[in-house]
């Protein structure tokens, strides 16, 4: 295999892009994993984001408050523990295009999906179906199937899957046609904002409009979308959405998740839900009457008081996002990084390694398939790993690589492609 263009030209382009990158300074605010003194080439923020250096200070502040104040920390200091989650609402809402009252940090992603379905999946004999994508992330499919079964229906009859095209992509027209056809039997739609395997960004606005037109409740799993692509959940009139915070939001493994409930539902305190005392109105929460009067915001779906150390880590990361200028700035760099990534792949490898999703429907993540006969993608992934490249592998045949605007350099993209060429040669 020979290079199709001089790789030095691409390298010089990367260095110039790095030199003029207004976000380049934020890389120094993150800990970069390394072996001995050699930094990893870390392109797996789509799976676990890197830790901001300030996170330790934010967490230590709460450990110190615990040490010095004990139980008094619930109501002493600013923010105190009882209200700590409130200071996350506005910066997190800005990442998804919502109001602060529509967003809450709580639980974990699949728990929140179950809580949302407990409220919004109200099946009848005539309308019991839930629409998801074929090859959905296993946890989503498991959650949906279990909800169907809990309501006494059969997943084989009430689970409806929209199929991808022959390129593995979900077409908006196909999704909307299926919604139109099945509207009378649909109780709920649950789709990803970004499909985890292909990296495809769905047209959430158009799909939500179709759902609203057919009077079908729609929710989105934003695990791979939040902190990655721009969204306007409030204006799109999405009913609910859930996401984790440990991928692009850099809040740490297993950290608390986020949840969006549109204000038209959040204000409706009569909606059925799985309730817990932390969702009870704040003024009378500690009167311990046993009655449940939900807060008329997304907070009304809270169950228990949240783990403060996890909230502190989320707060640290959200502060970095705010200082960087928000999603508009990050998405602009992500598009430039993605375009450069694709130029490098095409120039050095032609059609021998291809991204599944085209640039028009991609965020940070490129899902790469090796197209060389006799070479298995898994072996290429393992060879890259041995060279200090951190991507991830998803069965049956994808290497996921995700340059992240806050801490990845353009030169790292060039280096990744150069190492990929080297691995394929060998």
C-alpha positions as CSV (number, residue, x, y, z in Angstrom):
1,X,0.0,0.0,0.0
2,X,1.4,3.4,-0.9
3,X,0.2,6.8,0.3
4,X,-2.1,8.5,-2.2
5,X,-0.8,12.0,-1.2
6,X,2.1,13.3,0.7
7,X,1.1,12.9,4.3
8,X,3.3,15.8,5.3
9,X,0.9,18.2,3.5
10,X,-1.9,16.8,5.7
11,X,0.3,17.1,8.8
12,X,1.1,20.8,8.0
13,X,-2.6,21.4,7.6
14,X,-3.3,19.8,11.0
15,X,-0.7,22.0,12.7
16,X,-2.1,25.1,11.2
17,X,-5.6,24.2,12.3
18,X,-4.3,23.6,15.8
19,X,-2.4,26.9,15.8
20,X,-5.6,28.9,15.0
21,X,-7.9,26.8,17.1
22,X,-9.6,29.0,19.7
23,X,-10.5,25.9,21.8
24,X,-6.9,24.5,21.8
25,X,-6.3,26.0,25.3
26,X,-8.9,23.7,26.9
27,X,-6.8,20.6,26.3
28,X,-4.5,21.6,29.1
29,X,-7.5,21.5,31.5
30,X,-7.9,17.8,31.1
31,X,-5.8,14.8,32.4
32,X,-4.6,12.9,29.3
33,X,-4.1,9.1,30.0
34,X,-0.6,7.9,29.4
35,X,1.7,4.9,29.6
36,X,5.0,5.9,31.2
37,X,5.5,9.4,29.8
38,X,3.8,8.8,26.5
39,X,0.3,10.2,26.2
40,X,-2.5,8.0,24.8
41,X,-3.9,9.0,21.5
42,X,-7.4,9.2,23.1
43,X,-10.3,9.2,20.6
44,X,-12.8,7.5,22.7
45,X,-14.6,10.3,24.5
46,X,-17.8,8.9,23.0
47,X,-17.4,6.0,25.5
48,X,-15.8,7.8,28.5
49,X,-14.8,11.4,28.5
50,X,-11.6,12.6,30.1
51,X,-11.5,14.1,33.6
52,X,-11.2,17.9,33.9
53,X,-8.4,18.8,36.2
54,X,-10.7,21.0,38.2
55,X,-13.0,18.0,39.1
56,X,-10.7,17.0,42.0
57,X,-11.1,20.4,43.5
58,X,-14.9,20.4,43.2
59,X,-15.2,17.0,44.7
60,X,-12.6,17.8,47.4
61,X,-14.6,20.9,48.4
62,X,-17.6,18.6,49.2
63,X,-15.5,16.1,51.0
64,X,-14.1,19.0,53.1
65,X,-17.6,20.2,53.8
66,X,-18.6,16.7,54.9
67,X,-15.5,16.5,57.1
68,X,-16.1,19.9,58.7
69,X,-19.8,20.2,58.8
70,X,-21.2,16.6,58.8
71,X,-25.0,16.6,58.4
72,X,-25.1,20.5,58.5
73,X,-23.7,20.4,55.0
74,X,-27.2,19.8,53.7
75,X,-28.2,23.4,54.5
76,X,-24.8,25.2,54.9
77,X,-22.8,26.8,52.2
78,X,-23.6,27.8,48.6
79,X,-24.7,25.6,47.0
80,X,-25.7,23.4,49.9
81,X,-26.4,19.8,49.4
82,X,-30.1,20.1,49.5
83,X,-30.1,22.4,46.6
84,X,-26.9,21.4,44.8
85,X,-28.7,19.8,41.8
86,X,-30.4,23.1,41.1
87,X,-27.1,24.8,40.0
88,X,-26.7,22.2,37.3
89,X,-30.1,22.8,35.7
90,X,-29.4,25.9,33.6
91,X,-26.0,24.9,32.2
92,X,-27.2,21.4,31.4
93,X,-30.4,22.8,29.8
94,X,-28.4,25.0,27.5
95,X,-26.7,21.8,26.1
96,X,-30.0,20.3,25.0
97,X,-32.0,23.4,24.1
98,X,-34.4,23.4,27.1
99,X,-35.4,25.6,30.0
100,X,-33.9,25.0,33.4
101,X,-37.2,23.8,34.7
102,X,-37.3,21.0,32.1
103,X,-34.0,19.4,33.0
104,X,-32.8,17.4,36.1
105,X,-29.7,15.5,36.9
106,X,-30.7,12.2,38.6
107,X,-30.3,8.4,38.6
108,X,-28.7,6.7,35.7
109,X,-29.8,6.5,32.0
110,X,-31.7,3.3,32.0
111,X,-33.4,4.1,35.3
112,X,-34.5,7.4,33.9
113,X,-35.9,5.7,30.8
114,X,-37.9,3.4,33.0
115,X,-39.2,6.4,35.0
116,X,-40.2,8.2,31.8
117,X,-41.9,5.1,30.4
118,X,-43.8,4.6,33.7
119,X,-45.3,8.0,33.0
120,X,-45.6,8.2,29.2
121,X,-46.1,4.6,28.2
122,X,-49.8,4.1,28.9
123,X,-50.8,1.2,26.6
124,X,-54.3,0.0,25.7
125,X,-55.4,-3.0,23.8
126,X,-55.7,-0.9,20.7
127,X,-52.4,1.1,21.2
128,X,-49.7,-0.9,22.9
129,X,-46.8,-0.7,20.5
130,X,-43.4,1.0,21.2
131,X,-41.3,2.0,18.2
132,X,-37.5,1.7,18.5
133,X,-34.8,1.2,15.9
134,X,-33.6,-2.2,14.9
135,X,-30.2,-2.9,16.5
136,X,-30.9,-0.5,19.3
137,X,-28.4,-0.3,22.2
138,X,-29.2,-3.5,24.2
139,X,-30.1,-1.7,27.4
140,X,-32.7,0.4,25.6
141,X,-34.3,-2.7,24.0
142,X,-34.2,-4.6,27.3
143,X,-35.9,-1.7,29.1
144,X,-38.6,-1.3,26.4
145,X,-39.3,-5.1,26.3
146,X,-39.6,-5.2,30.1
147,X,-42.1,-2.3,30.1
148,X,-44.2,-4.0,27.5
149,X,-44.2,-7.2,29.5
150,X,-45.0,-5.4,32.8
151,X,-48.1,-4.0,31.2
152,X,-49.2,-7.5,30.2
153,X,-48.4,-7.4,26.6
154,X,-46.1,-9.5,24.4
155,X,-42.9,-7.9,23.1
156,X,-43.2,-10.1,20.0
157,X,-46.4,-8.2,19.2
158,X,-45.9,-4.8,20.8
159,X,-42.3,-4.1,19.9
160,X,-42.0,-2.4,16.5
161,X,-38.6,-1.9,15.0
162,X,-37.7,0.5,12.2
163,X,-35.1,-1.1,9.9
164,X,-32.0,0.7,8.5
165,X,-31.3,0.9,4.8
166,X,-28.6,-1.2,3.1
167,X,-25.9,1.2,4.4
168,X,-27.0,0.7,8.0
169,X,-28.6,4.1,8.3
170,X,-32.0,5.1,9.6
171,X,-33.9,7.2,7.0
172,X,-36.2,9.9,8.3
173,X,-38.7,9.2,5.6
174,X,-38.8,5.5,6.6
175,X,-39.3,6.4,10.2
176,X,-42.1,8.9,9.5
177,X,-43.8,6.6,7.1
178,X,-43.9,3.8,9.8
179,X,-45.2,6.3,12.3
180,X,-48.0,7.4,9.9
181,X,-48.9,3.8,9.1
182,X,-48.9,2.6,12.8
183,X,-50.2,5.7,14.5
184,X,-53.4,4.0,15.6
185,X,-51.4,1.2,17.4
186,X,-48.5,3.2,18.7
187,X,-48.3,4.2,22.4
188,X,-44.7,5.5,22.4
189,X,-41.7,6.2,20.2
190,X,-38.2,5.9,21.7
191,X,-35.2,6.6,19.4
192,X,-31.6,7.6,19.8
193,X,-30.4,11.2,19.1
194,X,-27.2,9.6,17.7
195,X,-27.2,5.9,16.9
196,X,-24.5,4.3,19.0
197,X,-23.1,1.9,16.4
198,X,-23.1,4.0,13.2
199,X,-22.7,7.4,14.7
200,X,-25.6,8.7,12.7
201,X,-27.3,11.9,14.0
202,X,-31.1,11.5,13.5
203,X,-33.3,14.3,12.4
204,X,-34.9,14.6,15.8
205,X,-36.9,17.8,14.8
206,X,-38.6,16.1,11.8
207,X,-39.3,12.9,13.7
208,X,-40.7,14.8,16.7
209,X,-43.0,16.8,14.3
210,X,-44.2,13.6,12.8
211,X,-44.9,12.1,16.2
212,X,-46.8,15.2,17.3
213,X,-48.8,15.2,14.1
214,X,-49.9,11.7,14.9
215,X,-50.4,12.4,18.6
216,X,-47.8,9.8,19.7
217,X,-45.6,10.4,22.6
218,X,-41.9,10.6,21.6
219,X,-38.7,10.3,23.7
220,X,-35.1,10.3,22.8
221,X,-32.0,8.5,24.3
222,X,-29.3,11.2,24.0
223,X,-26.4,9.2,25.4
224,X,-24.3,9.8,22.3
225,X,-25.9,13.2,21.4
226,X,-25.5,15.3,24.5
227,X,-22.3,17.4,24.4
228,X,-21.9,16.2,20.8
229,X,-24.6,17.8,18.7
230,X,-26.8,20.9,18.9
231,X,-30.4,20.3,20.0
232,X,-33.6,22.3,20.7
233,X,-35.7,19.8,22.7
234,X,-38.1,22.5,23.9
235,X,-38.8,24.0,20.6
236,X,-39.0,20.6,18.9
237,X,-41.7,19.7,21.5
238,X,-40.0,16.4,22.4
239,X,-42.0,14.8,25.2
240,X,-39.0,13.5,27.2
241,X,-35.3,12.6,26.8
242,X,-32.7,10.9,28.9
243,X,-28.9,10.8,28.7
244,X,-25.8,9.8,30.6
245,X,-23.1,12.3,31.5
246,X,-19.9,10.3,31.4
247,X,-19.3,10.3,27.6
248,X,-19.0,13.8,26.1
249,X,-19.9,15.5,29.4
250,X,-16.8,14.1,31.1
251,X,-18.4,13.5,34.5
252,X,-16.8,10.2,35.4
253,X,-17.6,6.5,35.1
254,X,-21.2,5.7,36.2
255,X,-21.9,9.3,37.0
256,X,-25.5,10.6,37.4
257,X,-27.6,10.9,34.3
258,X,-29.8,13.7,33.0
259,X,-33.4,13.9,32.1
260,X,-35.7,16.3,30.1
261,X,-39.4,16.6,30.5
262,X,-41.2,19.1,28.4
263,X,-42.8,21.9,30.4
264,X,-46.3,21.0,29.2
265,X,-45.9,17.7,31.0
266,X,-43.7,18.9,33.9
267,X,-46.4,21.4,35.0
268,X,-49.0,18.7,35.0
269,X,-48.7,17.3,38.6
270,X,-51.5,14.8,38.0
271,X,-49.4,12.7,35.6
272,X,-48.9,9.2,36.9
273,X,-45.3,8.4,37.9
274,X,-43.1,6.2,40.1
275,X,-42.7,8.7,43.0
276,X,-40.0,9.3,45.6
277,X,-39.8,11.9,48.4
278,X,-37.2,14.1,46.6
279,X,-39.7,14.8,43.9
280,X,-42.2,16.2,46.5
281,X,-42.6,20.0,46.7
282,X,-39.7,21.5,48.6
283,X,-41.7,23.7,51.1
284,X,-43.3,20.7,52.8
285,X,-40.9,17.9,52.0
286,X,-39.6,17.7,55.5
287,X,-43.0,17.7,57.2
288,X,-43.1,13.9,56.5
289,X,-46.8,13.7,56.0
290,X,-46.5,10.8,53.5
291,X,-48.6,12.7,50.9
292,X,-47.0,13.3,47.5
293,X,-47.2,16.7,45.9
294,X,-44.8,16.7,43.0
295,X,-42.7,19.7,42.1
296,X,-44.2,21.2,38.9
297,X,-40.9,20.9,37.0
298,X,-38.7,18.0,35.9
299,X,-37.6,17.8,39.5
300,X,-41.0,16.2,40.2
301,X,-39.6,12.9,38.8
302,X,-36.8,12.7,41.4
303,X,-36.8,9.7,43.7
304,X,-34.0,10.3,46.3
305,X,-31.6,13.0,47.3
306,X,-28.7,12.7,44.8
307,X,-25.0,11.7,45.4
308,X,-23.3,15.0,45.9
309,X,-19.8,13.9,44.8
310,X,-21.2,12.9,41.5
311,X,-23.0,16.2,41.1
312,X,-19.8,18.0,41.9
313,X,-18.0,16.2,39.1
314,X,-20.8,17.1,36.7
315,X,-20.7,20.7,37.8
316,X,-17.0,20.8,37.1
317,X,-17.5,19.6,33.6
318,X,-20.4,21.9,32.9
319,X,-18.3,24.9,34.0
320,X,-15.7,23.9,31.3
321,X,-18.5,23.8,28.7
322,X,-19.7,27.2,29.7
323,X,-16.2,28.7,29.6
324,X,-15.7,27.2,26.1
325,X,-18.7,29.1,24.8
326,X,-21.4,26.4,24.7
327,X,-22.5,23.9,22.0
328,X,-22.4,26.3,19.1
329,X,-18.6,26.8,19.4
330,X,-18.0,23.1,20.0
331,X,-20.2,21.9,17.2
332,X,-18.4,24.2,14.8
333,X,-15.0,22.7,15.7
334,X,-16.4,19.2,15.6
335,X,-17.5,19.7,12.0
336,X,-14.1,21.0,11.1
337,X,-12.4,18.1,12.8
338,X,-14.8,15.6,11.1
339,X,-14.1,17.1,7.7
340,X,-10.3,17.0,8.2
341,X,-10.6,13.4,9.5
342,X,-12.5,12.3,6.3
343,X,-10.0,14.1,4.1
344,X,-7.1,12.2,5.7
345,X,-8.9,8.9,5.4
346,X,-9.7,9.4,1.7
347,X,-6.3,10.8,0.8
348,X,-4.4,8.1,2.6
349,X,-6.7,5.1,2.2
350,X,-9.2,5.7,-0.5
351,X,-12.2,3.4,0.0
352,X,-10.3,0.9,2.0
353,X,-11.6,2.3,5.3
354,X,-14.9,4.0,5.3
355,X,-17.2,5.8,7.8
356,X,-20.7,4.4,7.8
357,X,-22.5,7.7,8.3
358,X,-21.8,10.6,5.8
359,X,-20.6,14.0,7.0
360,X,-24.2,15.4,6.6
361,X,-25.5,13.2,9.5
362,X,-22.4,12.8,11.7
363,X,-21.3,14.3,15.0
364,X,-17.9,13.7,16.7
365,X,-18.0,9.9,16.1
366,X,-16.9,8.2,13.0
367,X,-17.8,4.5,12.8
368,X,-15.1,3.0,10.6
369,X,-15.3,-0.2,8.6
370,X,-12.2,-1.9,7.1
371,X,-13.0,-2.8,3.5
372,X,-9.8,-4.7,2.7
373,X,-10.3,-8.3,1.8
374,X,-8.6,-10.7,4.1
375,X,-8.2,-8.1,6.9
376,X,-10.5,-8.2,9.9
377,X,-11.5,-5.0,11.6
378,X,-11.0,-6.5,15.0
379,X,-7.3,-7.2,14.3
380,X,-6.8,-3.6,13.1
381,X,-8.4,-2.3,16.3
382,X,-6.1,-4.4,18.4
383,X,-3.1,-3.3,16.5
384,X,-4.0,0.3,17.0
385,X,-4.5,-0.4,20.7
386,X,-1.0,-1.8,21.0
387,X,0.3,1.4,19.5
388,X,-1.4,3.5,22.2
389,X,-4.5,4.5,20.2
390,X,-7.7,4.5,22.3
391,X,-10.7,3.8,20.2
392,X,-13.4,1.2,20.8
393,X,-14.7,-1.8,19.0
394,X,-18.3,-2.7,18.5
395,X,-19.5,-6.0,17.0
396,X,-19.7,-7.0,14.3
397,X,-17.4,-4.7,12.4
398,X,-16.9,-1.2,13.6
399,X,-14.0,0.8,15.1
400,X,-15.4,3.9,16.7
401,X,-13.2,7.0,16.8
402,X,-14.4,10.3,18.1
403,X,-12.3,13.4,18.1
404,X,-13.6,15.6,20.9
405,X,-13.4,19.4,20.5
406,X,-12.5,20.2,24.1
407,X,-9.3,18.1,24.2
408,X,-8.4,16.5,20.9
409,X,-6.0,18.1,18.5
410,X,-6.1,18.0,14.7
411,X,-2.6,16.5,14.7
412,X,-3.9,13.6,16.7
413,X,-6.4,12.9,13.9
414,X,-3.5,12.9,11.4
415,X,-1.5,10.6,13.7
416,X,-4.4,8.2,14.0
417,X,-4.8,7.9,10.2
418,X,-1.0,7.5,9.9
419,X,-1.0,4.7,12.4
420,X,-4.0,3.1,10.7
421,X,-2.1,3.1,7.4
422,X,0.8,1.5,9.2
423,X,-1.4,-1.2,10.8
424,X,-3.0,-2.1,7.4
425,X,0.4,-2.4,5.8
426,X,1.5,-4.9,8.3
